[in-house]
Amino acid sequence: MNISIQNLKFKDKMNSADIKQLCKDVEEHAGLHLESKRDYIKLAELISQALNEPMSYSTLMRLWGYRISFSHPSAYTLSVLARYCGYDSFTAYCNELHNRGCESAFKLSPLSVLSNSLKVGTLLRLTWQPNRECYLRYLGDMQYSVLYVENAKLPQGSVLTCPMLAQGEPFYADKVTHNGSLLGSYVAGRDSGIHFEFVQSNTLPKRLAKV
């Protein structure tokens, strides 16, 4: 069907930084800071009332990372959120976002690093609350292999794409694949952000010494 083909193409073009910024703009437009299930229910009601279109609070919880999900946000959901912010479509929102430039989620702070600036083989340790830990190896082309995970649902042995990392910000991973299957997207440190550090192979914990 044409809808399926369009959705597939749309997913290939989705940018996690644009989606992250859209979520921030939706919160600002609604005057809400989403911290609980009740907040997501309220936001879904505001969106439905404003556009006279259905919006599920559980869909919003997955998109914001309040609930773990490896599924892609649908074109419909992103279109609704963009229109709630006053744009004709998600594409129109992205075009305006990129034209503004300075508001892009890719704007670097002193505590940010672009993945394509790293050398292949670079090792990183990510930590976030509550008591989560992950070791990554950079593969090139903004891709990382997941060497080890503790207390998180990101599959060990998976490969993911991430264009940048920022201290104290959520970690957004796209195109997470595991054993040849595409799982979708993953968000770590949604509430308090992540801390990352570069590590050397000779300083890896014993449990990772042979990876």
N, C-alpha and C positions, 0 to 999 in steps of 0.2 A: 504494500500500500504506500501511497505517496507520503502519508503522515510519518510512517516509520523511517523512510529514507530521509525526510527532512529533519527528523529528530536526531538521527545518527550524525548527519552533517553538522547539526547545531552543537551536539556534544563535543565533536572534534574541535570546534572553534571556541568553546568555553574557556574562560580564563579565570583562575581562582582568585586573582587579585581584584578583578572587576566585580566578582560576586561578593568578595569580602567588603568592598567599598559600597556595593549596593545594600548589603545588610546594614552597614553603618548609616547610610542615608535613609533607609526605611525607619530605623529606630529614631533618628533625629526628626523625621517628618511626623512620626506618630507621637513623639514626645515621651517615649518609653525607653527604659533600660531593662533589657530582658534578662531576668535572673531566676525566674521560677515558671512553673507550668502555667500559673495564673496569668503571668505577663504574656505568654504566647497565646493563650486563649483570648485575651483582650486584644492583642494585635490582629489576630485572625478576624475578630468581630469588626474592628475598625476598617480593615481592608475590604471585607465583604460589604459593609455598609457604604463605603465610599464608592466602590465600583459596581455594586450590585452583582457580584460574582462570588461563587463559593471559594473559600480558602480554609484549609485544614490546619489547625494549630499543630498537629503532629508533623505535618510537612514542614512547617516553619521550624520546629524543634530540631528536625534532622538537618535542615539547611544551615542553621546557626551552630550546629555541632553540639546542641544540648543533649541529643540522643545520638549514639554512635550509628553511623550509616555508611556503607560503601557504595550506595547508589548515586547516580548523577541526578542533580536537580533537573526537573523537566523544563522544557522550553516554555510551557504554559506558566509554571510557577514564577520563573524569572520575568516573563512578560507582565504578569499581574503585578509583581513588586515594582517593576520599572514604571508601569502606568500609575501605580499608587503614588509614586514620587513625581508624577507629572510629565512623563515621557510617553511617546507613542508606542515604544517597544523596548525590549532589552537591547537590541542592536542600536537603537537611537541613543539609549542611555550610555552604552559603551563608547559610541562615537563622541558624545559630548564629554565623557570622562577623559578620553585620550586627548581631546582638544584642549581641555583645561590643564592637562599635564601635571600640574603641581599637586593635584588631589589624587593622582594615581596611587594605588597601593604599592607600586614599585618604587616610590620615592624613598631614597636611601637615607637612613640616619647613621650617625657614627657607629652604631652598634649593629649594623646590617651587613650582610655579605651576599653578593650575587653568586649563584651557583656556577655560572660559566666563567667565573674568575678563579675557580679552584683547579688544582691539578688532579688528574685522574689518580685514584688511589687514596686521596685524602680521607682521613678517618675523623668522625665527629661523634661526640656523645651528647645526646639530648636528654634533658630532665624536665619534668613538669609535675604539678600537683594533681592528685595526691600520690606521691611516691611512685611516679612513673619514670622509666628509664629506657633509652633506646640508643643503640650504636649503629651508625650508618657508614658506608663506604661510597665515596663518589665515583661514579662510573663514566662521567662525561655526558655532555648533551643534557645537562640539568637532571640527570637520573642518578638515583642512589639505590644501593642494595641494603636491605635491612639485615644486619648481622645478628642482632640480639634485641629482644624486647622483654621488659619486665613490667607486669601489672597493667598492660595495655592490650588493646584488641588488634593492633597492627600486626599482621602475620610475619613471624620470623621467616627469613628467606625470600620475602617479597621484594619487588622492585617498584620504585615510585618516582614520580617527577615532581621537582620543587624548584621554582626559579630563584627563590631567595629565602634567607633565614634572617630573622630579626630578634634580638634579645628582648624578652618581655612581651613579645607578640605571639599570637597563635601560629602554629606550624601547619601550613596548608599543603597537602600532598595530592597531586592529581595522578590519574592513570595508574592506580595501584594494581599490580598484577601479581598473582601467586600461582605457581604450578601451571602456567599458561592460561589462567583465567583472569579476565579483567574484572576487578572488584569495584572500581570506581574511585571516589575521593575519600580523604581522611583528614580530620582536623585534630590536632593535639594541642593541649593548653588553651582551650577556648576561653576560660575565665581569667586565668592569671598569666597566660603566655608561657613560653618555654625559655629555658636557658640552654645555650649550646657552647661547646668548647671543642677545640681541636686536640686530638690525642695522637700519640706516636704508637706504632705497632709494638714497640718494645715495652710500652707501659700499659698495654691492654690487660684487663683482669684475666686470671687463669682460665676462666670459662670461655674466653674469646681468643686465647693464645694461638689456636690452630685455624682460625677462620681466614 
